[in-house]
Amino acid sequence: MAKIIIKDIGKRYANGFEALKGVSAEIAAGSFTVILGPSGAGKSTLLRTINGLETATAGTIQIGEQVVTQNNLREVRSQVGMVFQHFNLVDRLSVMTNVLTGRLSHRSWLGSLLYLFRRTDLDLAHDALIRVGLTDKAWNRADKLSGGQQQRVGIARALAQQPRVILADEPVASLDPVASEEIMGLLREICTRDGITVVVNLHQVELAKRFADRIIGLNDGLVVYDGPASGLDSATLSRIYSRNGDQVDEQLETMLAYA
Ligand SMILES: Nc1ncnc2c1ncn2[C@@H]1O[C@H](COP(=O)(O)OP(=O)(O)OP(=O)(O)O)[C@@H](O)[C@H]1O
């Protein structure tokens, strides 16, 4: 369990584009936060900055008591599990081996290079597969599983890492509604039961409302809403999803009609 302190984060990419323009938020330890915002708002950039996959050009990130720097990236990443939209599994490897890769950040560089795992790693991977309900698929090739099952493997890999934080970047964007619901439920259960701080980027307002303790709305690299899911009324959604200032596009009109 760890709090995350995001302080005045700015990110300018090498081509000069400013994706984040001073984002601040304190995320409580053990909470479930959803980041909403239109395409290009900076959601992925923010998530990737939290665990140092992107280097912020301004501001600081603190996870637990530790400020993230170039010097402690390996240690930070060992505490932060990542879950991705396209799962990022090694297709030709078994489910179990994919989950075991979650242990690599805890092994020496030589151990990582040779995929040397200890008995405790195998036990943790097995426990993680029990949590996501996939023990019967442990020795199947990862690419033979359905999308929902592959995302469960992604979550098991994050769990095997014994993280204090899980960051999920659009974890249900490639899944059907039923699998999406299951994956969100699983992430929520992990947050509640294990006290792991969970931050999820989403495009589905309905899922955000149902599962999140707190919503951070990003638009054009700035926080435009920070509050409970119950505060997501149509005025707030318009603010989060407005394009070019206050213009609301057709896609948003449709979304608001169903939110
Ligand atoms: N490596 C990069 N170089 C330059 N610009 C980038 C780079 N990565 C992202 N961007 C730009 O930064 C902005 C924010 O991108 P980001 O992926 O964080 O948005 P997002 O809110 O996650 O969008 P989506 O919902 O479509 O995934 C976009 O305009 C994007 O084109």
The ligand as an SDF file (V2000), in Angstrom:
LIG
                    3D

 31 33  0  0  0  0  0  0  0  0999 V2000
    6.4610   10.0580  -27.8720 N   0  0  0  0  0  0  0  0  0  0  0  0
    5.6790   11.1160  -28.1590 C   0  0  0  0  0  0  0  0  0  0  0  0
    6.1590   12.1490  -28.8790 N   0  0  0  0  0  0  0  0  0  0  0  0
    5.3850   13.2190  -29.1550 C   0  0  0  0  0  0  0  0  0  0  0  0
    4.1080   13.3570  -28.7690 N   0  0  0  0  0  0  0  0  0  0  0  0
    3.5720   12.3530  -28.0530 C   0  0  0  0  0  0  0  0  0  0  0  0
    4.3250   11.1850  -27.7220 C   0  0  0  0  0  0  0  0  0  0  0  0
    3.5270   10.3630  -27.0170 N   0  0  0  0  0  0  0  0  0  0  0  0
    2.3270   10.9840  -26.9200 C   0  0  0  0  0  0  0  0  0  0  0  0
    2.3720   12.1700  -27.5510 N   0  0  0  0  0  0  0  0  0  0  0  0
    1.2730   13.1470  -27.6560 C   0  0  0  0  0  0  0  0  0  0  0  0
    0.9300   13.5740  -26.3390 O   0  0  0  0  0  0  0  0  0  0  0  0
   -0.4870   13.7390  -26.2310 C   0  0  0  0  0  0  0  0  0  0  0  0
   -0.9860   12.9120  -25.0810 C   0  0  0  0  0  0  0  0  0  0  0  0
   -0.8520   11.5440  -25.4170 O   0  0  0  0  0  0  0  0  0  0  0  0
   -1.3660   10.3990  -24.4520 P   0  0  0  0  0  0  0  0  0  0  0  0
   -1.1150    9.0920  -25.1370 O   0  0  0  0  0  0  0  0  0  0  0  0
   -0.8080   10.6000  -23.1040 O   0  0  0  0  0  0  0  0  0  0  0  0
   -2.9380   10.7200  -24.4240 O   0  0  0  0  0  0  0  0  0  0  0  0
   -4.1210    9.8290  -23.9010 P   0  0  0  0  0  0  0  0  0  0  0  0
   -5.0090   10.7280  -23.1090 O   0  0  0  0  0  0  0  0  0  0  0  0
   -3.6070    8.6220  -23.2050 O   0  0  0  0  0  0  0  0  0  0  0  0
   -4.8450    9.4120  -25.2570 O   0  0  0  0  0  0  0  0  0  0  0  0
   -5.6020    8.0430  -25.6530 P   0  0  0  0  0  0  0  0  0  0  0  0
   -6.8530    8.0350  -24.8280 O   0  0  0  0  0  0  0  0  0  0  0  0
   -5.8890    8.2040  -27.1220 O   0  0  0  0  0  0  0  0  0  0  0  0
   -4.6730    6.9140  -25.3510 O   0  0  0  0  0  0  0  0  0  0  0  0
   -1.0860   13.3440  -27.5790 C   0  0  0  0  0  0  0  0  0  0  0  0
   -1.3250   14.5150  -28.3350 O   0  0  0  0  0  0  0  0  0  0  0  0
    0.0040   12.5110  -28.2140 C   0  0  0  0  0  0  0  0  0  0  0  0
   -0.0330   12.6050  -29.6200 O   0  0  0  0  0  0  0  0  0  0  0  0
  1  2  1  0
  2  3  1  0
  2  7  2  0
  3  4  2  0
  4  5  1  0
  5  6  2  0
  6  7  1  0
  6 10  1  0
  7  8  1  0
  8  9  2  0
  9 10  1  0
 10 11  1  0
 11 12  1  0
 11 30  1  0
 12 13  1  0
 13 14  1  0
 13 28  1  0
 14 15  1  0
 15 16  1  0
 16 17  2  0
 16 18  1  0
 16 19  1  0
 19 20  1  0
 20 21  2  0
 20 22  1  0
 20 23  1  0
 23 24  1  0
 24 25  2  0
 24 26  1  0
 24 27  1  0
 28 29  1  0
 28 30  1  0
 30 31  1  0
M  END
$$$$
